Amino acid sequence: MRKKLRRYFFAGLLVMVPGGLTIVVVRWIVSLMDGLLVRKLPYRWQPEQLFGFPVPGLGLVLTFLLILLAGILVTNYFGHKLVQASEKLVCRIPLVKGIYTLFKQVADTVLSSDRQGFRKVVLIEYPRRGIWSIGFVTGVSEGELQRITERRVINVFVPTTPNPTSGYYVLIPEEDARVLAMSVEEAFKLIVSGGMVTPPDRFRGGPAAGSNAGTFPPNGEVP
């Protein structure tokens, strides 16, 4: 009986924990968006005054519309010029300039469709030989970094577990990085779960991983 109860209990946990955490996170995001946008509306425009009751999720919808409106604005000529003028103004403020530039570079790398950051998952021997870590290729090193190294090196971001937003930036010789077939999303799941969620091996029985020399083009872009 004890073994059955234990098995039932853990089976219930496997069902309840993901669902419960999902509900908590979604509610937190909805509440955050409602607090940031809906509560900032004029009093007479707030849902309680217009409809007589609160509308959960309205802040999330307004955030989506705001992002969509910003995208429409910056994709036309006058909006693009306006954004450029605003960036020049922001970059004249000493402290704000460094913060804005940092976040803009990260956003360009991760979100922009014409950039190639975080598009390849690699396996590298880090922090020492014999110990393997998963990393994301962000590009091919250029300039002084490439000139003073004996071999052609690539930029790799090695995230930490369970928080992949922090990590280490390392320079790895191109031939020492083994490109993996798993997607970026699958690699993130593997890292966040601490190895418990392992993606399937798509190349089982295929060629073994070896040198990746020539995988990354010389212009610094990651295919």
Backbone as CSV, one residue per row, in Angstrom:
resi,resn,N_x,N_y,N_z,CA_x,CA_y,CA_z,C_x,C_y,C_z
1,MET,0.818,-1.202,0.000,0.000,0.000,0.000,0.862,1.266,0.000
2,ARG,1.947,1.227,0.794,2.827,2.394,0.864,3.460,2.687,-0.490
3,LYS,3.904,1.632,-1.192,4.511,1.823,-2.508,3.501,2.372,-3.508
4,LYS,2.252,1.886,-3.437,1.222,2.380,-4.343,0.916,3.852,-4.079
5,LEU,0.793,4.221,-2.808,0.525,5.617,-2.472,1.663,6.524,-2.937
6,ARG,2.877,6.034,-2.758,4.029,6.835,-3.203,4.026,7.004,-4.715
7,ARG,3.699,5.919,-5.429,3.658,5.994,-6.890,2.543,6.928,-7.349
8,TYR,1.369,6.852,-6.706,0.263,7.727,-7.056,0.605,9.189,-6.756
9,PHE,1.295,9.382,-5.619,1.629,10.752,-5.223,2.569,11.406,-6.236
10,PHE,3.612,10.704,-6.630,4.562,11.279,-7.580,3.949,11.403,-8.974
11,ALA,3.047,10.493,-9.335,2.348,10.629,-10.606,1.484,11.880,-10.597
12,GLY,0.850,12.150,-9.457,0.057,13.376,-9.339,0.911,14.624,-9.406
13,LEU,2.114,14.556,-8.794,3.027,15.696,-8.859,3.422,16.000,-10.302
14,LEU,3.684,14.954,-11.074,4.081,15.151,-12.466,2.996,15.840,-13.268
15,VAL,1.734,15.668,-12.842,0.630,16.316,-13.542,0.376,17.718,-12.996
16,MET,0.412,17.862,-11.667,0.008,19.111,-11.031,1.078,20.198,-11.092
17,VAL,2.358,19.806,-10.930,3.410,20.826,-10.858,3.532,21.633,-12.153
18,PRO,3.657,20.994,-13.335,3.747,21.815,-14.557,2.521,22.682,-14.792
19,GLY,1.332,22.098,-14.572,0.115,22.881,-14.776,-0.006,24.027,-13.784
20,GLY,0.296,23.734,-12.496,0.201,24.788,-11.484,1.194,25.909,-11.710
21,LEU,2.440,25.548,-12.037,3.439,26.585,-12.291,3.092,27.408,-13.531
22,THR,2.539,26.758,-14.546,2.121,27.489,-15.740,1.050,28.507,-15.413
23,ILE,0.072,28.101,-14.602,-0.993,29.027,-14.200,-0.433,30.197,-13.405
24,VAL,0.482,29.904,-12.480,1.075,30.968,-11.660,1.839,31.966,-12.519
25,VAL,2.647,31.463,-13.460,3.440,32.352,-14.312,2.539,33.190,-15.205
26,VAL,1.508,32.560,-15.804,0.594,33.299,-16.681,-0.154,34.370,-15.894
27,ARG,-0.614,34.018,-14.707,-1.321,35.011,-13.877,-0.398,36.162,-13.494
28,TRP,0.867,35.840,-13.206,1.815,36.900,-12.838,2.055,37.845,-14.017
29,ILE,2.212,37.285,-15.220,2.430,38.120,-16.401,1.217,38.990,-16.680
30,VAL,0.029,38.397,-16.599,-1.196,39.156,-16.844,-1.352,40.272,-15.815
31,SER,-1.123,39.953,-14.540,-1.229,40.971,-13.485,-0.204,42.071,-13.673
32,LEU,1.016,41.699,-14.074,2.065,42.698,-14.291,1.689,43.643,-15.419
33,MET,1.211,43.093,-16.539,0.826,43.933,-17.667,-0.372,44.812,-17.320
34,ASP,-1.330,44.253,-16.570,-2.476,45.055,-16.156,-2.039,46.204,-15.261
35,GLY,-1.095,45.919,-14.362,-0.627,46.974,-13.467,0.179,48.046,-14.175
36,LEU,0.947,47.648,-15.197,1.802,48.611,-15.896,1.025,49.498,-16.851
37,LEU,0.010,48.949,-17.514,-0.680,49.712,-18.560,-2.098,50.118,-18.178
38,VAL,-2.895,49.134,-17.742,-4.305,49.444,-17.473,-4.432,50.482,-16.366
39,ARG,-3.638,50.337,-15.316,-3.738,51.277,-14.201,-3.205,52.659,-14.541
40,LYS,-2.464,52.753,-15.643,-1.942,54.051,-16.065,-2.924,54.807,-16.963
41,LEU,-3.989,54.142,-17.376,-4.987,54.808,-18.201,-5.737,55.851,-17.384
42,PRO,-6.282,56.884,-18.038,-7.135,57.834,-17.301,-8.265,57.112,-16.574
43,TYR,-8.671,57.660,-15.476,-9.650,56.982,-14.615,-10.925,56.630,-15.361
44,ARG,-11.389,57.512,-16.208,-12.656,57.265,-16.899,-12.528,56.212,-17.999
45,TRP,-11.282,55.899,-18.407,-11.062,54.895,-19.446,-10.725,53.516,-18.882
46,GLN,-10.620,53.401,-17.591,-10.299,52.112,-17.000,-11.491,51.163,-17.119
47,PRO,-11.231,49.841,-17.235,-12.313,48.877,-17.470,-13.429,48.942,-16.432
48,GLU,-13.075,49.186,-15.171,-14.103,49.238,-14.133,-15.107,50.354,-14.382
49,GLN,-14.647,51.458,-14.968,-15.532,52.583,-15.242,-16.299,52.409,-16.544
50,LEU,-15.678,51.758,-17.528,-16.330,51.576,-18.822,-17.324,50.417,-18.802
51,PHE,-16.929,49.288,-18.197,-17.755,48.082,-18.241,-18.380,47.722,-16.893
52,GLY,-17.878,48.343,-15.837,-18.412,48.034,-14.515,-17.720,46.871,-13.836
53,PHE,-16.694,46.291,-14.478,-15.964,45.165,-13.897,-14.569,45.137,-14.525
54,PRO,-13.560,44.592,-13.801,-12.199,44.505,-14.360,-12.134,43.487,-15.493
55,VAL,-11.201,43.709,-16.421,-11.004,42.810,-17.559,-9.595,42.233,-17.467
56,PRO,-9.430,41.053,-16.878,-8.088,40.452,-16.782,-7.502,40.193,-18.163
57,GLY,-6.227,40.509,-18.315,-5.556,40.269,-19.592,-5.594,41.451,-20.531
58,LEU,-6.305,42.505,-20.157,-6.371,43.675,-21.037,-4.997,44.315,-21.192
59,GLY,-4.199,44.293,-20.131,-2.853,44.852,-20.212,-1.983,44.089,-21.185
60,LEU,-2.173,42.757,-21.239,-1.409,41.943,-22.178,-1.786,42.278,-23.614
61,VAL,-3.080,42.480,-23.851,-3.547,42.853,-25.192,-3.020,44.230,-25.571
62,LEU,-3.061,45.166,-24.628,-2.554,46.511,-24.902,-1.049,46.483,-25.169
63,THR,-0.305,45.616,-24.454,1.135,45.496,-24.699,1.402,44.988,-26.108
64,PHE,0.639,43.973,-26.524,0.788,43.438,-27.875,0.493,44.513,-28.917
65,LEU,-0.574,45.270,-28.717,-0.929,46.325,-29.666,0.120,47.433,-29.677
66,LEU,0.679,47.740,-28.503,1.714,48.772,-28.421,2.966,48.352,-29.170
67,ILE,3.370,47.083,-29.009,4.538,46.574,-29.733,4.271,46.572,-31.239
68,LEU,3.058,46.166,-31.624,2.693,46.144,-33.043,2.703,47.551,-33.625
69,LEU,2.195,48.512,-32.865,2.184,49.900,-33.325,3.600,50.446,-33.473
70,ALA,4.477,50.088,-32.509,5.871,50.524,-32.601,6.543,49.922,-33.831
71,GLY,6.236,48.650,-34.137,6.800,48.018,-35.334,6.331,48.688,-36.604
72,ILE,5.059,49.043,-36.662,4.529,49.747,-37.838,5.193,51.115,-37.979
73,LEU,5.426,51.756,-36.835,6.022,53.095,-36.865,7.449,53.075,-37.390
74,VAL,8.262,52.125,-36.922,9.685,52.135,-37.272,9.954,51.559,-38.655
75,THR,8.963,50.919,-39.275,9.187,50.343,-40.603,8.898,51.318,-41.737
76,ASN,8.412,52.513,-41.418,8.253,53.522,-42.466,9.351,54.570,-42.333
77,TYR,9.502,55.379,-43.347,10.635,56.303,-43.438,10.643,57.308,-42.286
78,PHE,9.512,57.956,-42.043,9.471,59.010,-41.024,9.633,58.427,-39.620
79,GLY,9.034,57.256,-39.399,9.204,56.622,-38.100,10.641,56.211,-37.858
80,HIS,11.299,55.704,-38.901,12.703,55.308,-38.771,13.580,56.511,-38.443
81,LYS,13.335,57.628,-39.092,14.090,58.840,-38.810,13.835,59.328,-37.387
82,LEU,12.577,59.192,-36.937,12.247,59.600,-35.578,12.982,58.757,-34.548
83,VAL,13.056,57.451,-34.794,13.779,56.562,-33.883,15.269,56.880,-33.880
84,GLN,15.832,57.153,-35.056,17.248,57.506,-35.126,17.542,58.787,-34.343
85,ALA,16.652,59.785,-34.478,16.836,61.036,-33.735,16.729,60.802,-32.232
86,SER,15.793,59.942,-31.833,15.630,59.640,-30.408,16.855,58.921,-29.859
87,GLU,17.426,57.981,-30.650,18.614,57.261,-30.206,19.810,58.202,-30.068
88,LYS,19.945,59.140,-30.995,21.036,60.119,-30.891,20.898,60.957,-29.622
89,LEU,19.649,61.305,-29.289,19.413,62.086,-28.080,19.735,61.281,-26.834
90,VAL,19.330,60.018,-26.828,19.590,59.154,-25.673,21.095,58.918,-25.498
91,CYS,21.803,58.748,-26.608,23.238,58.464,-26.553,24.067,59.658,-26.106
92,ARG,23.459,60.811,-25.967,24.168,61.979,-25.448,24.157,62.028,-23.930
93,ILE,23.346,61.179,-23.313,23.273,61.136,-21.854,24.269,60.080,-21.369
94,PRO,25.284,60.457,-20.609,26.397,59.537,-20.289,25.962,58.205,-19.700
95,LEU,25.219,58.207,-18.604,24.864,56.960,-17.933,23.839,56.167,-18.748
96,VAL,22.857,56.862,-19.276,21.796,56.198,-20.034,22.348,55.590,-21.319
97,LYS,23.360,56.223,-21.896,23.931,55.729,-23.149,24.459,54.303,-23.007
98,GLY,25.209,54.031,-21.933,25.770,52.696,-21.752,24.697,51.644,-21.543
99,ILE,23.677,51.977,-20.749,22.604,51.019,-20.483,21.809,50.744,-21.755
100,TYR,21.455,51.795,-22.485,20.649,51.627,-23.693,21.419,50.852,-24.765
101,THR,22.692,51.177,-24.930,23.504,50.485,-25.939,23.617,49.004,-25.637
102,LEU,23.790,48.652,-24.357,23.900,47.251,-23.973,22.626,46.485,-24.329
103,PHE,21.474,47.018,-23.920,20.213,46.325,-24.176,19.883,46.296,-25.666
104,LYS,20.268,47.327,-26.396,19.999,47.337,-27.829,20.826,46.281,-28.548
105,GLN,22.086,46.121,-28.162,22.932,45.110,-28.785,22.412,43.700,-28.491
106,VAL,21.974,43.476,-27.256,21.416,42.164,-26.907,20.141,41.894,-27.699
107,ALA,19.268,42.913,-27.800,18.019,42.742,-28.540,18.291,42.496,-30.017
108,ASP,19.251,43.210,-30.585,19.590,43.006,-31.994,20.099,41.592,-32.239
109,THR,20.869,41.080,-31.286,21.440,39.742,-31.447,20.382,38.657,-31.323
110,VAL,19.487,38.799,-30.330,18.538,37.732,-30.029,17.273,37.812,-30.864
111,LEU,16.754,39.028,-31.092,15.427,39.183,-31.684,15.432,39.516,-33.165
112,SER,16.457,40.180,-33.639,16.429,40.620,-35.030,16.513,39.432,-35.977
113,SER,15.657,39.454,-37.003,15.595,38.328,-37.937,16.769,38.291,-38.898
114,ASP,17.459,39.407,-39.091,18.565,39.421,-40.033,19.914,39.232,-39.356
115,ARG,19.907,38.951,-38.054,21.139,38.651,-37.357,21.230,37.154,-37.137
116,GLN,22.423,36.679,-36.832,22.637,35.245,-36.771,23.044,34.770,-35.379
117,GLY,22.827,35.599,-34.343,23.173,35.182,-33.003,22.226,34.124,-32.467
118,PHE,22.749,33.242,-31.641,21.969,32.181,-31.015,21.253,31.322,-32.047
119,ARG,21.913,31.028,-33.163,21.308,30.192,-34.198,21.929,28.806,-34.250
120,LYS,23.053,28.593,-33.578,23.702,27.282,-33.568,23.998,26.856,-32.143
121,VAL,23.774,25.590,-31.871,24.087,25.006,-30.573,25.341,24.160,-30.737
122,VAL,26.321,24.363,-29.868,27.579,23.633,-29.979,27.927,22.982,-28.649
123,LEU,28.742,21.960,-28.728,29.285,21.276,-27.558,30.772,21.604,-27.485
124,ILE,31.205,22.132,-26.354,32.601,22.530,-26.204,33.157,21.951,-24.902
125,GLU,34.451,21.779,-24.855,35.121,21.332,-23.635,35.402,22.555,-22.775
126,TYR,34.542,22.777,-21.807,34.616,23.948,-20.932,34.039,23.566,-19.572
127,PRO,34.655,23.950,-18.458,35.755,24.902,-18.298,37.160,24.303,-18.459
128,ARG,37.253,23.000,-18.718,38.574,22.405,-18.972,38.380,21.196,-19.869
129,ARG,39.485,20.648,-20.358,39.441,19.464,-21.197,38.820,18.296,-20.440
130,GLY,37.945,17.577,-21.108,37.290,16.436,-20.492,35.948,16.751,-19.876
131,ILE,35.623,18.031,-19.704,34.315,18.454,-19.190,33.600,19.205,-20.311
132,TRP,32.383,18.775,-20.648,31.675,19.321,-21.801,30.557,20.245,-21.358
133,SER,30.361,21.308,-22.120,29.294,22.272,-21.863,28.596,22.610,-23.169
134,ILE,27.325,22.965,-23.050,26.547,23.409,-24.207,26.641,24.921,-24.313
135,GLY,26.860,25.402,-25.523,26.950,26.834,-25.761,26.206,27.231,-27.024
136,PHE,26.022,28.533,-27.181,25.361,29.085,-28.353,26.350,29.976,-29.105
137,VAL,26.511,29.702,-30.372,27.423,30.501,-31.188,26.773,31.843,-31.490
138,THR,27.472,32.932,-31.201,26.955,34.269,-31.477,27.677,34.945,-32.635
139,GLY,28.664,34.286,-33.200,29.367,34.870,-34.338,30.805,34.408,-34.399
140,VAL,31.508,34.923,-35.379,32.930,34.640,-35.548,33.711,35.860,-35.083
141,SER,34.720,35.644,-34.254,35.505,36.752,-33.715,36.184,37.525,-34.837
142,GLU,36.266,38.823,-34.645,36.878,39.690,-35.648,37.832,40.664,-34.974
143,GLY,38.542,41.400,-35.777,39.404,42.459,-35.271,40.568,41.955,-34.457
144,GLU,40.867,42.653,-33.369,42.031,42.350,-32.548,41.960,40.945,-31.959
145,LEU,40.768,40.530,-31.530,40.628,39.204,-30.925,41.041,38.105,-31.893
146,GLN,40.666,38.245,-33.150,41.006,37.235,-34.144,42.477,37.337,-34.552
147,ARG,42.996,38.544,-34.553,44.365,38.761,-35.037,45.406,38.162,-34.103
148,ILE,45.181,38.247,-32.780,46.225,37.822,-31.848,46.108,36.347,-31.473
149,THR,45.076,35.662,-31.931,44.958,34.232,-31.648,45.631,33.420,-32.739
150,GLU,46.152,32.259,-32.361,46.861,31.420,-33.322,45.914,30.713,-34.275
151,ARG,44.687,30.429,-33.795,43.703,29.732,-34.630,42.441,30.575,-34.755
152,ARG,41.665,30.285,-35.778,40.416,31.009,-35.998,39.429,30.650,-34.883
153,VAL,38.907,31.667,-34.194,38.053,31.430,-33.036,36.657,31.974,-33.285
154,ILE,35.687,31.374,-32.590,34.300,31.802,-32.681,33.827,32.272,-31.310
155,ASN,32.794,33.109,-31.298,32.209,33.603,-30.064,31.142,32.620,-29.591
156,VAL,31.252,32.192,-28.351,30.294,31.240,-27.795,29.802,31.755,-26.443
157,PHE,28.474,31.740,-26.279,27.869,32.080,-24.994,27.493,30.787,-24.285
158,VAL,28.052,30.577,-23.096,27.787,29.376,-22.304,26.831,29.752,-21.175
159,PRO,25.550,29.363,-21.251,24.577,29.738,-20.221,24.724,28.890,-18.961
160,THR,24.152,29.382,-17.882,24.172,28.672,-16.609,22.824,28.002,-16.366
161,THR,22.815,27.040,-15.467,21.613,26.300,-15.089,21.217,26.689,-13.659
162,PRO,19.921,26.922,-13.372,18.762,26.821,-14.278,18.396,28.143,-14.933
163,ASN,19.220,29.174,-14.756,18.915,30.484,-15.325,19.793,30.726,-16.541
164,PRO,19.286,30.466,-17.753,20.133,30.601,-18.948,20.373,32.036,-19.386
165,THR,19.767,33.011,-18.695,20.007,34.402,-19.082,21.361,34.901,-18.596
166,SER,21.990,34.190,-17.676,23.344,34.526,-17.244,24.284,33.442,-17.741
167,GLY,25.546,33.781,-17.843,26.501,32.803,-18.350,27.849,33.430,-18.611
168,TYR,28.603,32.813,-19.510,29.974,33.227,-19.783,30.186,33.372,-21.292
169,TYR,30.956,34.390,-21.639,31.351,34.588,-23.033,32.758,34.052,-23.198
170,VAL,32.919,33.065,-24.087,34.225,32.443,-24.288,34.566,32.439,-25.769
171,LEU,35.856,32.442,-26.052,36.359,32.348,-27.420,36.907,30.934,-27.617
172,ILE,36.366,30.214,-28.591,36.706,28.818,-28.801,37.280,28.643,-30.209
173,PRO,38.396,27.923,-30.350,38.867,27.599,-31.705,37.771,26.891,-32.486
174,GLU,37.617,27.284,-33.728,36.515,26.771,-34.538,36.474,25.249,-34.599
175,GLU,37.640,24.627,-34.731,37.657,23.169,-34.877,37.356,22.446,-33.574
176,ASP,37.349,23.156,-32.441,37.063,22.519,-31.151,35.585,22.567,-30.791
177,ALA,34.782,23.253,-31.577,33.344,23.341,-31.309,32.601,22.319,-32.156
178,ARG,31.831,21.481,-31.521,31.073,20.451,-32.220,29.619,20.900,-32.357
179,VAL,29.184,21.115,-33.565,27.831,21.588,-33.826,26.825,20.475,-33.553
180,LEU,25.770,20.802,-32.787,24.737,19.833,-32.451,23.520,20.013,-33.352
181,ALA,22.755,18.932,-33.525,21.567,18.972,-34.375,20.362,19.540,-33.641
182,MET,20.390,19.605,-32.312,19.246,20.102,-31.555,19.020,21.584,-31.820
183,SER,17.765,22.004,-31.696,17.416,23.400,-31.915,17.769,24.227,-30.680
184,VAL,17.719,25.565,-30.848,18.002,26.453,-29.722,16.982,26.235,-28.607
185,GLU,15.714,26.064,-28.966,14.673,25.839,-27.962,14.930,24.551,-27.179
186,GLU,15.310,23.497,-27.882,15.597,22.229,-27.208,16.803,22.360,-26.280
187,ALA,17.798,23.121,-26.703,18.976,23.322,-25.858,18.619,24.102,-24.601
188,PHE,17.750,25.096,-24.736,17.321,25.864,-23.563,16.572,24.967,-22.577
189,LYS,15.695,24.092,-23.090,14.972,23.172,-22.210,15.943,22.243,-21.485
190,LEU,16.951,21.776,-22.198,17.949,20.889,-21.605,18.707,21.601,-20.488
191,ILE,19.063,22.860,-20.719,19.841,23.622,-19.739,18.996,23.970,-18.521
192,VAL,17.770,24.458,-18.755,16.904,24.857,-17.647,16.558,23.668,-16.764
193,SER,16.344,22.504,-17.365,15.970,21.316,-16.598,17.164,20.631,-15.957
194,GLY,18.359,21.121,-16.200,19.536,20.489,-15.630,19.845,19.131,-16.232
195,GLY,19.431,18.934,-17.489,19.706,17.682,-18.171,18.583,16.670,-18.092
196,MET,17.481,17.001,-17.403,16.386,16.044,-17.250,15.512,15.949,-18.500
197,VAL,15.453,17.041,-19.276,14.683,17.037,-20.521,15.675,16.978,-21.668
198,THR,15.899,15.784,-22.195,16.907,15.571,-23.229,16.244,15.424,-24.586
199,PRO,16.650,16.220,-25.585,16.059,16.099,-26.924,16.482,14.803,-27.594
200,PRO,15.704,14.314,-28.548,16.044,13.060,-29.227,17.293,13.202,-30.087
201,ASP,17.984,12.091,-30.288,19.180,12.064,-31.120,18.756,11.866,-32.576
202,ARG,18.817,12.932,-33.355,18.345,12.873,-34.741,19.356,12.193,-35.661
203,PHE,20.602,12.031,-35.190,21.635,11.466,-36.051,22.191,10.184,-35.457
204,ARG,21.352,9.428,-34.790,21.808,8.160,-34.217,22.185,7.207,-35.351
205,GLY,23.391,6.705,-35.276,23.865,5.811,-36.312,24.537,6.535,-37.456
206,GLY,24.537,7.880,-37.416,25.153,8.673,-38.467,26.600,8.935,-38.156
207,PRO,27.196,9.898,-38.832,28.606,10.211,-38.613,28.842,10.786,-37.241
208,ALA,29.940,10.421,-36.644,30.279,10.925,-35.316,30.690,12.373,-35.402
209,ALA,30.468,13.099,-34.290,30.854,14.504,-34.250,32.368,14.609,-34.267
210,GLY,32.864,15.523,-35.052,34.307,15.694,-35.133,34.652,17.143,-35.344
211,SER,35.690,17.392,-36.096,36.126,18.755,-36.360,35.091,19.482,-37.196
212,ASN,34.851,20.749,-36.840,33.883,21.567,-37.555,34.575,22.673,-38.333
213,ALA,35.804,22.475,-38.693,36.516,23.493,-39.453,35.785,23.766,-40.750
214,GLY,35.603,25.028,-41.024,34.909,25.418,-42.246,33.408,25.527,-42.078
215,THR,32.880,25.204,-40.867,31.435,25.289,-40.636,30.968,26.733,-40.642
216,PHE,31.771,27.622,-40.106,31.399,29.016,-39.976,32.090,29.835,-41.062
217,PRO,31.330,30.605,-41.836,31.913,31.361,-42.951,32.842,32.451,-42.477
218,PRO,33.758,32.902,-43.324,34.765,33.869,-42.894,34.238,35.262,-42.666
219,ASN,32.998,35.586,-43.085,32.509,36.949,-42.938,31.930,37.227,-41.552
220,GLY,32.030,36.267,-40.640,31.588,36.499,-39.284,30.147,36.121,-39.033
221,GLU,29.392,35.691,-40.048,28.020,35.317,-39.860,27.926,33.825,-39.585
222,VAL,26.894,33.452,-38.827,26.675,32.060,-38.491,25.505,31.573,-39.313
223,PRO,25.673,30.550,-40.146,24.604,30.118,-41.035,23.452,29.489,-40.247
